[in-house]
Every structure is written in structure tokens, then in C-alpha cells.
Amino acid sequence: MLGVLNPIALQLGPLAIHWYGVIIASGVVLAVVLALREAKRRNVSEDDILNLILWALPFALIGARLYYVIFEWSYYQANPSEIIKIWHGGIAIYGGLIAATIVFIIYCRKHFLSPWLVLDIAAPTVMIAQAIGRWGNFMNQEAFGAKTTLHFLQTLHLPNWVTDQMLIDGAYRQPTFLYESTWNVLGFIIIMSVRHRQGWFKQGEILLSYIAWYAFGRFFVEGMRTDSLFIGPLRVSQILSLVLFFGAMGLWIWRRKQQTLPDYLEGNTLCSAVK
């Protein structure tokens, strides 16, 4: 056995740089690079994408943390100093996505960008960032599932360093972080493979594809986790997953009945219309 991996990547005196932050930052950087490349093709300036990220990222982190804190308020009320300690884990992806989407919409309205188009550009890049970010949970030994056996983990053909990290509190755990990460990677590959097919997507439908794909997988993964946020007996993320999945599918159908939707490949037409 290799033992538990050190969650600290680098120690500089009193300053500790955690793998959790390094991994999440790496996912964000990759997402930015991919979004900038696609923005050029869709007549959206790099400056707008960078400005959007500069606005959305801090609000996304705040939203992700607030979402978690609100549903774990009994703990944080008794330990208020822990609220800002995001490096200890405890962020909710759905909270971050909601906050970032609000920022995107407001910015686009003010700068004559199609919110649907910009969110289409961002959606698959966010998906791969989420897939990478789940490995931050792995380093923190969080977002895991119920107890399982070493034999079961070995049937998944995981490397020893992954299996060893799943030994938590004296028992092996389901690697739910890995299930969600794998699901997101698969969704990313599919969406990236088909998004440039002529006539396949109206603006907004790549976003809706991402929402439906992620919510469908998250519903099942959440059911296996042991650290879910609850409202009474119900898991918050499962409720939200159902709402988002059926909402995305319903909105897709409703929008398709409108015959004036621009194709995704047409890019941003609002700026030229304003001129």
C-alpha cells in the first residue's frame, strides 16, 4: 500500500498550497483556453470572454460556498471561522453554476452579446473543468460514497494510488468523485465532437445538452454519496438534478417550436445588429 496522498502540494513557510486549489485552478485554466479558441470562431471577442471570467469566477466561488454553507448552517453557525476556509473543501457545484450563469446573463445584456451563445461556448469547457476539479475532492478524501470492499475497487482496475486513497476512516469507499468525473469527460467528448455539425444545434442547445447530461449523471452519483446536503429526507442535489434535467429537456422542445432561433454556428449577431 502506498498510503494516503498528501493534500498539500507545496509548503512555503506558513503558506500551504493545497492540491485541491491547484487542481481546480488547472481545470479553470483549461476551460478558459478552450473558451477563447471557440469564441473567435463565433464572433465573440477574447476581451469579452476574459472579462466574463474575471466577473464570473469569484461570484461562482462565492455562490458555490454559500450554497454549501446555507445547507450546513447548523455546523457553520457554531463554527463561523470555518466559513471562509474553502481550502478545507465544502463547495457545491450547483451553487457555483447558478451564480456564474446570473453574472453571464447580466454581462451579456449590457455588452450586446447573445447570452445563449456565450453560455453555449462556456458549457463544454465548464464540463471538463468540473471533471478535473473532482480530483481535488479525491486529494481531500471527500465526495466519496458508501463503504465497499478492496475486492470491488480492484475489479474497477484502478491504480493502487487511487484505491489506497479510498481507504477512509478505516473502510474502503465508493469512488463517487471518479464516477462523476468520468461521466463529465464522456459528456465533454460527445459535445465537442458534434457541436460543429451543420444544423444540429440552435443557440442555447449546447448549454441545454450540458445541463441535461450533467444533471442526469449527478442524480445517480449523488444517490451514492454519504455527504449529501438534505432538505428533510430528500437530497438537495438530486431534487435540483431532476428539476434541471426535465427543465432543460422541456425548454429545448419549447424553443424548437419557435422558428426564429439562430444556429449555433452563426455566432454572435447582436453586435452587428446594434451597429
C-alpha positions as semicolon CSV with decimal commas, in nm:
position;residue;x (nm);y (nm);z (nm)
1;M;0,000;0,000;0,000
2;L;0,120;0,348;-0,086
3;G;-0,076;0,525;0,187
4;V;-0,282;0,843;0,183
5;L;-0,162;1,116;-0,054
6;N;-0,052;1,445;0,097
7;P;-0,321;1,709;0,029
8;I;-0,057;1,984;0,043
9;A;0,128;2,036;-0,284
10;L;0,380;2,291;-0,157
11;Q;0,465;2,438;0,181
12;L;0,624;2,784;0,184
13;G;0,675;2,866;0,550
14;P;0,328;2,926;0,696
15;L;0,173;2,926;0,347
16;A;0,039;2,590;0,233
17;I;-0,062;2,540;-0,129
18;H;-0,318;2,260;-0,142
19;W;-0,363;2,018;-0,429
20;Y;-0,735;2,096;-0,407
21;G;-0,672;2,453;-0,521
22;V;-0,405;2,359;-0,775
23;I;-0,633;2,104;-0,943
24;I;-0,935;2,336;-0,954
25;A;-0,719;2,618;-1,092
26;S;-0,584;2,383;-1,361
27;G;-0,939;2,300;-1,467
28;V;-1,027;2,669;-1,486
29;V;-0,720;2,748;-1,697
30;L;-0,804;2,471;-1,945
31;A;-1,164;2,590;-1,963
32;V;-1,050;2,947;-2,036
33;V;-0,815;2,835;-2,315
34;L;-1,085;2,626;-2,481
35;A;-1,347;2,901;-2,447
36;L;-1,116;3,161;-2,602
37;R;-1,049;2,939;-2,903
38;E;-1,418;2,880;-2,965
39;A;-1,512;3,245;-2,906
40;K;-1,301;3,353;-3,204
41;R;-1,497;3,119;-3,431
42;R;-1,831;3,251;-3,305
43;N;-1,760;3,625;-3,344
44;V;-1,718;3,686;-2,972
45;S;-1,412;3,886;-2,869
46;E;-1,147;3,742;-2,640
47;D;-1,177;4,053;-2,423
48;D;-1,543;3,979;-2,357
49;I;-1,465;3,619;-2,262
50;L;-1,183;3,726;-2,029
51;N;-1,399;3,997;-1,872
52;L;-1,678;3,746;-1,822
53;I;-1,442;3,507;-1,650
54;L;-1,299;3,778;-1,427
55;W;-1,652;3,864;-1,316
56;A;-1,800;3,515;-1,307
57;L;-1,521;3,322;-1,136
58;P;-1,521;3,499;-0,798
59;F;-1,901;3,501;-0,790
60;A;-1,905;3,132;-0,880
61;L;-1,674;3,053;-0,590
62;I;-1,883;3,264;-0,354
63;G;-2,203;3,105;-0,482
64;A;-2,063;2,754;-0,450
65;R;-1,952;2,820;-0,094
66;L;-2,274;2,998;0,011
67;Y;-2,485;2,714;-0,129
68;Y;-2,291;2,465;0,084
69;V;-2,286;2,684;0,395
70;I;-2,661;2,750;0,378
71;F;-2,744;2,381;0,376
72;E;-2,488;2,309;0,651
73;W;-2,577;2,614;0,858
74;S;-2,608;2,423;1,186
75;Y;-2,235;2,348;1,165
76;Y;-2,117;2,685;1,039
77;Q;-2,330;2,875;1,286
78;A;-2,134;2,706;1,562
79;N;-1,804;2,742;1,370
80;P;-1,822;3,077;1,186
81;S;-1,445;3,093;1,133
82;E;-1,473;2,790;0,905
83;I;-1,699;2,969;0,656
84;I;-1,413;3,128;0,464
85;K;-1,186;2,821;0,478
86;I;-1,272;2,698;0,132
87;W;-0,945;2,505;0,112
88;H;-1,091;2,260;0,362
89;G;-1,343;2,163;0,097
90;G;-1,714;2,221;0,110
91;I;-1,825;2,385;-0,212
92;A;-2,132;2,292;-0,412
93;I;-2,102;2,292;-0,790
94;Y;-2,467;2,376;-0,841
95;G;-2,428;2,694;-0,635
96;G;-2,132;2,799;-0,846
97;L;-2,313;2,731;-1,172
98;I;-2,618;2,930;-1,065
99;A;-2,409;3,231;-0,961
100;A;-2,192;3,222;-1,274
101;T;-2,496;3,195;-1,502
102;I;-2,654;3,504;-1,345
103;V;-2,330;3,700;-1,398
104;F;-2,307;3,578;-1,759
105;I;-2,661;3,690;-1,840
106;I;-2,618;4,035;-1,685
107;Y;-2,286;4,095;-1,862
108;C;-2,416;3,979;-2,199
109;R;-2,722;4,203;-2,179
110;K;-2,503;4,504;-2,111
111;H;-2,248;4,427;-2,385
112;F;-2,478;4,319;-2,671
113;L;-2,383;3,954;-2,663
114;S;-2,622;3,665;-2,701
115;P;-2,641;3,504;-2,354
116;W;-2,738;3,172;-2,514
117;L;-2,436;3,177;-2,743
118;V;-2,189;3,271;-2,470
119;L;-2,326;3,000;-2,241
120;D;-2,302;2,754;-2,531
121;I;-1,934;2,842;-2,568
122;A;-1,874;2,803;-2,196
123;A;-2,079;2,490;-2,127
124;P;-1,846;2,213;-2,252
125;T;-1,542;2,391;-2,107
126;V;-1,714;2,405;-1,769
127;M;-1,786;2,034;-1,800
128;I;-1,419;1,942;-1,842
129;A;-1,324;2,182;-1,561
130;Q;-1,572;2,000;-1,336
131;A;-1,423;1,666;-1,437
132;I;-1,077;1,786;-1,341
133;G;-1,200;1,957;-1,025
134;R;-1,340;1,633;-0,885
135;W;-0,982;1,514;-0,846
136;G;-0,942;1,793;-0,592
137;N;-1,210;1,614;-0,391
138;F;-1,007;1,296;-0,434
139;M;-0,700;1,461;-0,282
140;N;-0,908;1,586;0,011
141;Q;-1,071;1,242;0,055
142;E;-1,419;1,389;0,019
143;A;-1,723;1,345;-0,207
144;F;-1,698;0,969;-0,160
145;G;-1,965;0,703;-0,140
146;A;-2,071;0,425;0,093
147;K;-1,843;0,159;0,231
148;T;-1,726;-0,105;-0,011
149;T;-1,451;-0,366;-0,029
150;L;-1,099;-0,370;-0,162
151;H;-1,203;-0,651;-0,394
152;F;-1,473;-0,434;-0,553
153;L;-1,229;-0,147;-0,611
154;Q;-0,982;-0,388;-0,766
155;T;-1,249;-0,503;-1,012
156;L;-1,259;-0,144;-1,140
157;H;-0,891;-0,183;-1,242
158;L;-0,791;0,133;-1,060
159;P;-0,425;0,212;-0,995
160;N;-0,312;0,139;-0,640
161;W;-0,272;0,508;-0,554
162;V;-0,642;0,563;-0,624
163;T;-0,750;0,253;-0,434
164;D;-0,534;0,344;-0,135
165;Q;-0,682;0,695;-0,123
166;M;-1,027;0,541;-0,096
167;L;-0,939;0,391;0,242
168;I;-1,114;0,649;0,460
169;D;-1,182;0,620;0,833
170;G;-1,082;0,257;0,830
171;A;-1,302;0,146;0,540
172;Y;-1,283;0,147;0,162
173;R;-1,530;0,382;-0,005
174;Q;-1,707;0,406;-0,338
175;P;-1,508;0,650;-0,559
176;T;-1,808;0,864;-0,648
177;F;-1,575;1,151;-0,739
178;L;-1,439;0,925;-1,015
179;Y;-1,783;0,826;-1,141
180;E;-1,884;1,190;-1,181
181;S;-1,550;1,287;-1,333
182;T;-1,574;1,005;-1,587
183;W;-1,934;1,097;-1,673
184;N;-1,829;1,458;-1,735
185;V;-1,533;1,358;-1,951
186;L;-1,762;1,141;-2,163
187;G;-2,014;1,426;-2,199
188;F;-1,735;1,668;-2,290
189;I;-1,605;1,436;-2,564
190;I;-1,952;1,386;-2,712
191;I;-2,049;1,754;-2,711
192;M;-1,713;1,866;-2,850
193;S;-1,741;1,603;-3,125
194;V;-2,082;1,714;-3,252
195;R;-2,119;2,085;-3,172
196;H;-1,983;2,197;-3,512
197;R;-2,218;1,975;-3,713
198;Q;-2,412;2,196;-3,950
199;G;-2,775;2,239;-3,845
200;W;-2,751;2,025;-3,533
201;F;-2,776;2,295;-3,267
202;K;-2,970;2,616;-3,229
203;Q;-2,816;2,872;-2,995
204;G;-2,876;2,763;-2,638
205;E;-2,894;2,393;-2,713
206;I;-2,533;2,311;-2,631
207;L;-2,594;2,463;-2,290
208;L;-2,915;2,265;-2,250
209;S;-2,733;1,948;-2,360
210;Y;-2,472;2,007;-2,093
211;I;-2,734;2,073;-1,824
212;A;-2,933;1,761;-1,910
213;W;-2,623;1,540;-1,935
214;Y;-2,470;1,662;-1,611
215;A;-2,797;1,654;-1,415
216;F;-2,879;1,301;-1,532
217;G;-2,543;1,164;-1,417
218;R;-2,532;1,372;-1,099
219;F;-2,869;1,235;-0,988
220;F;-2,735;0,881;-0,971
221;V;-2,391;0,970;-0,836
222;E;-2,549;1,184;-0,563
223;G;-2,755;0,886;-0,453
224;M;-2,432;0,701;-0,374
225;R;-2,263;0,979;-0,178
226;T;-2,252;0,994;0,201
227;D;-2,201;1,371;0,233
228;S;-2,513;1,495;0,057
229;L;-2,694;1,811;0,163
230;F;-3,051;1,735;0,270
231;I;-3,388;1,904;0,295
232;G;-3,564;1,672;0,537
233;P;-3,523;1,321;0,393
234;L;-3,451;1,445;0,039
235;R;-3,109;1,507;-0,114
236;V;-3,088;1,866;-0,236
237;S;-2,871;1,785;-0,538
238;Q;-3,100;1,506;-0,651
239;I;-3,401;1,736;-0,638
240;L;-3,213;2,003;-0,832
241;S;-3,086;1,743;-1,080
242;L;-3,442;1,635;-1,160
243;V;-3,557;1,997;-1,198
244;L;-3,264;2,080;-1,426
245;F;-3,290;1,766;-1,639
246;F;-3,661;1,794;-1,711
247;G;-3,639;2,173;-1,729
248;A;-3,361;2,154;-1,990
249;M;-3,549;1,897;-2,199
250;G;-3,873;2,090;-2,176
251;L;-3,707;2,418;-2,266
252;W;-3,534;2,255;-2,565
253;I;-3,868;2,130;-2,700
254;W;-4,043;2,462;-2,633
255;R;-3,769;2,667;-2,801
256;R;-3,760;2,437;-3,104
257;K;-4,122;2,525;-3,172
258;Q;-4,004;2,879;-3,240
259;Q;-3,881;2,906;-3,599
260;T;-3,660;3,213;-3,549
261;L;-3,376;3,066;-3,341
262;P;-3,030;3,125;-3,490
263;D;-2,798;2,832;-3,542
264;Y;-2,508;2,796;-3,305
265;L;-2,262;2,818;-3,593
266;E;-2,393;3,162;-3,695
267;G;-2,213;3,307;-3,397
268;N;-2,288;3,641;-3,234
269;T;-2,519;3,854;-3,447
270;L;-2,627;4,103;-3,182
271;C;-2,318;4,324;-3,214
272;S;-2,368;4,368;-3,589
273;A;-2,739;4,430;-3,540
274;V;-2,660;4,710;-3,293
275;K;-2,411;4,867;-3,531
